[in-house]
Amino acid sequence: MKLLLKDGKVINPVNKTITIQDILIADGKVAAMGKELAASLNLDLDESTDGRSTVPVDSNSGFQPVFFNNKETSKNACPPIFVINVKDKYVVPGLIDLHVHLREPGFEEKETIATGAQAAARGGFTSIVCMPNTEPPADNQAVISYIQQTAQKTGMVNVFPTGTITQGRAGKELSEMASLAEQGVVAFSDDGAPVVNAKLMRHAMEYAKMLNLPVISHCEEPALAYGGVMHEGFMSTMLGLAGIPAAAEEVMVARDIILAGLTGCHLHVAHVSTAGSVELVRAAKEKGIKVTCEVTPHHFTLTDEVVSSYDPHTKVNPPLRGKVDVAALHAGLKDGTIDVIATDHAPHTPEEKELEFEIAPFGMVGLETAVGLVWTKLVIPGILTACEAVAKMTVNPARILNLKKGLIETGGEADITVIDPNLTWVVKPEEFAGKGRNTPFSGWSLKGLPVVTMVGGRVKWMKLDK
């Protein structure tokens, strides 16, 4: 099967250009790109035809095929070329989320690799990086192999596992990092649990540098954060809830930056949430320290004021911060201090999230709302251009993880996402493809939605009218 994406606004996040092009996809690769490519292939695209043709959707997608009016397959091509008209839509490299909790193995009631991959495809992500806080933890080759094989059987999106920094994520002994690297992990992290022992973290960074893999650090000083359930500040005092101070994050960001400078390791700071953290990363980059960082859509969108509802769906770690912090996150995104937008997709069961705020678990889902929040809260207000936003969800995470992805080019893998920037939609958690429904954005009206997700030349998700 061949596919032609016709008249799309193709974004090159490296050159920061947008050009109107057709893209021909064959055998899982980008076969050709160019203006009026359809005409050169002698395709019959008579808009007056009443015919209807089916654009096949991969049978493993879990979604029904979508029909398109006024599109006929080529009369001369063999095999036929299926045409998708993507005029006025952005055609971008397949989105990459480098921070996802798939929960499997061990917590399949929250999410599975299959359901998480479906949520990713629906959210426009062609590649996701899963965190190792499973049960058993991803601290050995057997668990990594299980994740890889299960993802391959699912056949939805590319799933890249991370390995733990320490055995059992207990922060006492290093995991067999070389063995994990041999099995194919793309990074090391104890995400959800900080590595408190600075000497151990130093050794981990030394090993990671030798293996040419980044360390993804969950920056939290547990003694400072102990017992806290939201950001420490005026709102926590008003609500009578125990707070987590910004210092709990910033102390560990500072420590890990110092260790990265000492070891030469590539440090990637997960889910930065405070103005102080942004400034620490900015200063480290100016000194030439190899550090990158990410921000989540919920942290650049919401403040701690939404916690006044006592809605457990607003409980997340690190917590939603103040207005000054959100403004600093916007500035960090704009000036390039923040390299990546990642979801920290963290599904929980309804029963868990229906508990009282103080005892409900931290976390919210994010795969299926990310693009809408990025477009609505960053691109439309002018904080980021479309090219800048796409770079933070494609080529930047690809570079951090040493993946040969993040760009649409002739001969390259056809991992492609099509975004309709003009489509307004309402967040309905009951319609999510993933198991998790724990989102504070239910009922929000957002603008911008992925309408085609293609992995290796195969359509995994489509939502097009014509």
N, C-alpha and C positions, 0 to 999 in steps of 0.2 A: 504494500500500500504506500502511496505517496500522498503527501498533504501540501497544500499551498495556502500560506497565510497571506491574504491579499490586502494591499493598501494600508498596512499598519504603520504606526509612528514608532519606528524602531529606535530604542534607546541604547546607545553605547556608553556605559557608565565610566569607561576608562577615558575616552576622548570627550565625554560630556556633550555628546551630539544627539540630535533627534532628526532622523531622516525618514521620509516616506518610502517604503520599500515593500516588495513581495519577498517571501521566504519560501523556498522549496525544500521540503524535508523528505528524505528517502533513506531507507535502511538505518533509521535511527540517527542519521546525521543531517546537518545542514548542507544540502546539495548545492544550492545556489541562492544568491541574494541580489536584488537589484530592482530598479524602477521598471514598471511595466513588464515584469518578468512573465506575467500571465500571457501577454500578447505574444511574446517570443516563443512560448510553448504551444501556441495555436489552440488555446483553450476557448471553448464556446461559453462565454459569460453573458449571453443575451439576457438583459434584465427583464425582458418582456415575457420570458417563458413562464409557463405555469407549472413546470416540473418541480418535483421535490426530490432531493437526494439525501441520503443518510450519511452523515460523517461518523464513522465508527468510533465508539468509545470502548476502551479496553474492558473486556468482560470481567476483570477482577476489580473494577473500580467501585462497584456497588451502586452505580448511578445508571439511570436509563439513557439510551442514546438520544441525541437531540437532532431534530430535523430542521433544515434550513430551506426557506423559500428561495426561488429564483437562482438556484445554483445547480448547474449540470456538470457532470464529470466530463473529462476530455474525451472526444470521439476517437482520438488517434493514440492516446497514451495506453501503454500496457506495462504494468497494471494501471488502472484508472487513477487519476489525480483528483482527490477530494479537495474542494475549495472552501475555505472559511474566510468570509469577508470580515476583516477587522479594521475597517476604515474608522478613523477618529478614535481608535483605541491604541494604547501603548503596548508595544511588543517588547518585552524585556527578558534578559537572561533569567532562567529559573531561579526563583527566590530561595535563599538559603537561611535557615534558622539554626543558629549554633547553640541554642539553649532550650531543650525540650525534655520534659519528663514523660516517658512512655509507660512507666510503672511496671512493665513486664520485663523479667519475671518477678512474681511475688505479690503484686497488687493489681491483679487483672480486673478486680471489681471497679477500680478507678479508671483504668485505661488499658488497652492492649496495644501491641505493636501494630496490629491491623487497624484498629479504630483510630489510633493516633496518626497513622499514615493517611487514612482517609480524610481526617480533619486537616492534615497538612495540605493534601491535594486541593481540597476545597478552599483553603486559605491562600492558594497560589504558590505554595512551597514545593519545590521539586527535590530538595535535599534538606534533611534535618539531622541534627546532632543530639543524640540522647544522653542524658546524664546518668551516672552510675549508681544512684541511690535506689537500687532495686533490692530484692531479697531472694536469693543472696546477692550481695553487691557485685558489681562488675569489676572484681579485683583479680580475676584469673581468666585464662584462655577459654575455659569451658563456657563461662557465662557470655563472654564476648562472641564466641562462635555461635551460641544459641541465638543471640540477638541478630547476628548477621544472617543466619540461615532462615530464621523466622521472617525477617524483613524481605529476604529474597523470595520466599514462598508467597508472601503477601503481594509482591509485585506492584506496589503502588508508587512509592517514592524512594529515593536513595536515603538509606539510614546509616549514619556513621556513628559508631559508639565511642564514648570516652571511657577511659579506664580510671580506676581510683588512684589517688596519690598514696593513700595508706591502706593497709590490710583491713578490710571490714569497715573502712571509713572511720576507724577508731582513733586515728591520730597518734598511734604509738609506734608502728613499724611501717616502713615503706612497702608498698606492693612490689611485685616482680615487674617493674616497669619495662625492662627490656623484653620480657616475655609478652607483655600486653602490646607493646609496639610491634612485635613480630606478628601478632595476631591481627593487627590492622587498626588499632585505636588511633584517633586523630588528635587526641589531647589527653591530658591528665587533670582530674578534678575530684575533690571530695564534696562536690556541690551539695549544699544543705547543711554542711558541717565544715567549719573552718579548721585549718591545721594550726593549732594553737602553739605548738612547739616550734620556735623559730629555727632552731638548729636542724630539726627534721625537714622543715620547709626549705631550708638552704640546700640540704642534700638532695631533696626532690628536684629542685631547680637545676642542680648540677647534672643529675642524670637526664632530666628532660632536655637540657641543652645538648648533651652528647647524642641523644636520640633525635634531635631536631624536631621536637614537638613542643607546643605551648603548654603552659600550666594555666588552667582556668581557675581563678581563686574566688572562693566565696569569702568575701572580706567582712568578718564580724568578730568582734571581741566578745566572747560569750559572757564574761563576768559583767561587762557593762550592759549587755543586752538582756541579762537574765531576768525572767519574769515579765518582760515587756511584751505588749500586744499591739502597740501602735507607736507612731512617732511621738517622741517626748517634746512637749511644747504646750502652748496655750490650750489647744484642743484637748490634749490628754488630761490636762488639769480640769478643764470644764466638764469633761465626760466622766471623770473619775476612773480612768483606765491607766494601767501602768505603762510607762513610756520606754521606748528604745531611743537613746540619744543619737544624734548624728555622729558623735565621737566614736560610737561603737563600730561604725563602718570605717570612719576615716583613720582611726588608729591602725587598723589592719591594712588599709590601702597604703598608708605610709610605710609600714613595715615591709610589705611585700615589694613595694617599689625599691626600697633600699636593698633588699635581697636580690632583686632582679638586676640592679646595678652591680652588685657584688659578683654575681654568677654569670651574667651575660645571657641569662635565660629569657625567652620571650614570655612575658607575663601578660595574661589577658584577664582584666578585672571584670567579673560578672556583675550584672545589674547595678550599676552605680546609681545612687539615689540622692546624694547630697551635693550642695554647692562646694563644700570642702573637698569632696572626692574628685570632682571635676577639676578643681584648681590643682590638686596634687598630681593628677595625671597630666595636666597641661604643663606644669613645671617640669615633670619628669621627661616628657617628650622634648622639651626645649634643651634639656641636658643630654639628650641622645640616648636615654635609657630605652630599651626595647620593651615598651608597654603599649597595650591597646586596651580598649574597654567597650562596653555595650550598655545600652539603656533599653528598658522595656516600654511598650506603648502605654501601659498603665501608669508608669512613673512620670512620663512626660505629659500625661493628660490630666491626672487626678491629683488632688491635694488631700491632706489629712482631714479637711472639712467634711468630706463625704462620709467619714467614719461616724459622724454625729447621728446617723441613722441606726447605728449599732448593727448594721448588716454584715454578717460574717463574710459575705462575698467581697468586702472591701479589706479584708484582713490578708496581708501578704508580707513576706519577708524578703528583702528589707521593706519596711513599712512605707506607705504613702507619706510623703514629706510635705513641707510647707510651700507657700507660694514662691518664696525666694529660691528654694531649691529647684522648683519646676522651671523658673526663669533661667537658672544656671544651666539646667539640662538643655534647654532650648539653645542657649548661647554656645554650649559645648558641641551640640550637633551642628550648629551653623559654622563654627570656626574649625571644625574637623577634629577637635579634641576627642569627641566620642565617635568611634569608628563604625560602630555596628548598632543596628536595631534588632533585638532578639526578644522573643516572647516570654521566656521562662514559663512556658505552658505547663501548668501544674494542676491536673484534674483531681477532683475528690468526689466521693459519692454524695448524693443529696443528704443522706442521713448525717454525714459528718458535718456538712456545712449548715445544717439546720440547728446545730447546737448553739449554746450561748456564745457570744463573741469571745469571751475570755478563754474558752476551752476548744473552740472550733479550730481546725488546722489552718495554717498559713497556706496561701496559694490561690491562683485563679487561672482559668484557661485563657489562651490567647491566640492560637493558631488561626482561628476563623474570623477574628476581628482585627487582626494586625494591619492589613492593608487599608481598611476603611479608616482606622484611627490615624495611620500615617498620612493618608491623603487629606482627611478632614482637619486634623490638628497641626500638621506641619506643612504640607504642600500648598493647600488652598490659602492659608494665612501668609504664605511667603517666607516661612522660617527656613524651609529647604526648597530647592527647585526639584522638579521631577527627577532629573538626572542625579542629583545629590541623594535624594531619598532612595532611589533604586541602587545606587552604589553601596549604601549602607546595608542593603539586604541581599547583595549579590557578590560583586567582586571583592569587597572588603572582607567579609567572612571567608571567602574562598582563599584569599591571600593569607589570612591568619592561620587557616587550617591546612595550608599547602595543597589545596584541591585544584585540579585543572578544570575549574568551572567559573561562572560569573561573567561570561561574555558570549554573545552570539556571533559566530564567525564561520565562514565556509570551511567545511571539513570537520567542524567541531560537533560535539554531542548536542542533539536537539532537545536540551532541557530548556523549555521556554514557558513564560507566563504572559498572558495577555490581560491587561488591566483596563477596565472601562472607567475613566476618570469622571464621567458625567452621570454614572448610575447612582441614584440615591436608593438606599435600602435601610430596612429596620432590623436591628439585631434581635433575633428570636432564638434563644438557647434551645428551645424544644426541637428546633430544626437542625441543630449541630450534627455533624457526622461523627464527632468524637463522643465518648461516653460522658465527659465532664460537662456540666451545665453551670459551673460555678464562675459566673461573670457578673461584675457590677454594671455592665453596659447593656443589660437587657432593656429593650425598648428604645435604645438610642437610635437616632436617625443619622446615618453616616453616608458620605459620598465617596465613591471609589470602591470598586469591587473586582477581584480576579474573575474572569469569565472563561478563560481557558488555562488549563495546567497540563503541560506536555512533558513527559519524562522519556528520554531516549526515543523521541519521535512518536510515542504513543500517547494519545489523549487520555488523561486520567480524570479530568473534570471539565465540563463545559456548561456554560450558562449564556447562551446567545439566542437572540430572537430571530435574527436573520443574517 
